[in-house]
Structures are given as C-alpha cells and as structure tokens.
Amino acid sequence: MPHPVLTTRALKCTVLLDPAEVEALVLVEGMPRVQLNVRTADGSRTVTADIAAKAVRKAQAVIAEHGTDGVAALLQGKLGTGDVLLEAGLVCQVKLRPQTAAAEA
C-alpha cells in the first residue's frame, strides 16, 4: 500500500545552537545583518541564514545575564532551496530551573 502524500506551503525549521558559539560571534560595527553558516555535528550538511545583527546582540545579552548553561539558543526559519533558512531569526530562551518550575506550580 502506498504512503499518503501531503502538501505544505513551507517547512519550518528550528535549529538548536550552542550558546557558547552564539556568545563568541563577533559583529562588524555598522553591519545590520549577519550571515550564519550552521554545520551539523557530523559535517554532512550546512544550512545558511541571514539574520539581523540586533538579534545576535539581544541573544548575547541574554547569554551574558543567564550563562551558556542557562539558555537555549534557537535559529528558526523556513527551509528553502539549497539549505537556506528564509525569514530566519535568532532567539535565546532562558531555561526554567527545576526548583523555579516547582515553585511556580
């Protein structure tokens, strides 16, 4: 029996980044955008994304405040032709500590 085929307008992709690598990014003064190349750990695939430098600065500020172990760094966008993330954005989300989660419940 053949497998059903479904259709979508876009594939949304979320890439988990190493916060230490995001923290180490160096921005060129006056450049409003940054191109990131993200390679899989095994080196078999690379995805590129063009993001706002402001997003990198915000992510770095969150990392500076909460540490590399206290955040999750996420790159999100639509997967386009040629392994390009379109309309990409970068965010750092603060991880909830177990005792904090229990206190809020």
C-alpha positions as CSV (number, residue, x, y, z in Angstrom):
1,M,0.0,0.0,0.0
2,P,1.5,3.4,-1.0
3,H,2.1,6.0,1.7
4,P,-0.2,9.1,1.6
5,V,1.4,12.3,0.2
6,L,0.5,15.6,2.0
7,T,1.3,19.1,0.8
8,T,2.6,22.1,2.8
9,R,3.3,25.7,1.8
10,A,6.6,25.7,3.8
11,L,8.9,23.6,6.0
12,K,9.6,25.4,9.3
13,C,12.9,24.6,10.7
14,T,14.2,25.1,14.3
15,V,17.9,24.7,14.8
16,L,19.3,24.3,18.3
17,L,22.7,26.2,18.5
18,D,25.4,26.0,21.1
19,P,25.0,29.2,23.3
20,A,28.8,29.4,23.7
21,E,29.2,29.7,19.9
22,V,26.5,32.4,19.8
23,E,28.2,34.2,22.6
24,A,31.5,34.1,20.7
25,L,30.1,35.7,17.5
26,V,31.8,38.9,16.6
27,L,29.7,41.5,14.8
28,V,31.1,44.1,12.4
29,E,30.1,47.6,13.6
30,G,27.6,49.2,11.2
31,M,26.6,45.9,9.5
32,P,22.8,45.5,10.1
33,R,22.8,41.8,9.0
34,V,24.9,38.7,9.7
35,Q,25.1,35.5,7.6
36,L,25.4,32.4,9.7
37,N,26.6,29.0,8.4
38,V,25.4,26.2,10.6
39,R,27.0,22.8,10.1
40,T,25.7,19.5,11.6
41,A,27.9,17.8,14.1
42,D,28.9,15.1,11.7
43,G,29.7,17.7,9.0
44,S,27.3,16.2,6.4
45,R,25.1,19.3,6.0
46,T,25.3,23.1,6.3
47,V,22.4,25.5,6.5
48,T,22.9,29.2,5.9
49,A,20.8,32.0,7.4
50,D,20.8,35.8,7.1
51,I,19.7,37.4,10.4
52,A,19.6,40.8,11.9
53,A,22.7,41.8,13.9
54,K,20.3,43.2,16.5
55,A,19.0,39.7,17.2
56,V,22.6,38.5,17.8
57,R,23.2,41.3,20.2
58,K,20.0,40.5,22.1
59,A,20.8,36.8,22.3
60,Q,24.3,37.6,23.6
61,A,22.8,39.9,26.3
62,V,20.5,37.0,27.4
63,I,23.5,34.7,27.5
64,A,25.6,37.2,29.4
65,E,22.8,37.5,32.0
66,H,22.0,33.8,32.4
67,G,25.1,32.0,31.3
68,T,25.6,29.4,28.5
69,D,24.1,26.7,30.6
70,G,21.0,28.7,31.5
71,V,19.7,29.4,27.9
72,A,18.7,27.6,24.8
73,A,19.8,29.3,21.5
74,L,17.4,28.8,18.7
75,L,17.6,29.7,15.0
76,Q,14.3,29.5,13.2
77,G,13.1,30.0,9.7
78,K,11.5,28.4,6.6
79,L,13.7,25.8,4.9
80,G,14.3,27.0,1.4
81,T,16.1,25.5,-1.7
82,G,19.8,24.9,-1.2
83,D,19.6,24.5,2.6
84,V,18.9,28.2,3.2
85,L,16.8,29.3,6.1
86,L,14.5,32.1,4.8
87,E,13.0,34.7,7.1
88,A,15.3,33.5,9.8
89,G,15.5,34.7,13.4
90,L,17.7,34.0,16.4
91,V,16.5,33.9,19.9
92,C,17.8,32.8,23.3
93,Q,15.3,31.4,25.7
94,V,16.0,31.2,29.4
95,K,15.8,27.6,30.7
96,L,13.4,27.1,33.6
97,R,15.3,25.7,36.6
98,P,13.6,22.7,38.3
99,Q,13.1,24.5,41.6
100,T,11.7,27.5,39.8
101,A,9.2,25.3,37.9
102,A,8.1,23.6,41.1
103,A,7.7,27.0,42.9
104,E,5.5,28.4,40.1
105,A,3.2,25.3,40.0
